């Protein structure tokens, strides 16, 4: 079993422009007791800037269905083209 000293924090990038949703997400993560670092980007452009500067690169992405339908294909296309995610 891992001790607290052995735990690795999850680096989470939340792309969300609604402060209420950011607060709910932050509170949910705090209640989960998952060790994490939460970065918030209010839009796709800011998220791409964050990802371009990120080390290590994130392994996976999650998004809401409506975001994927509206701008997700473009966003994730840039992420793939710029190699901004670790292949796992």
Secondary structure, DSSP 8 states (H G I E B T S, - for coil): ---TTT---EEEEEE---HHHHHHHHHHHHHHT--EEEEEESSHHHHHHHHHH-SS-BS-----HHHIIIIIHHHHHHHHHTT-B---
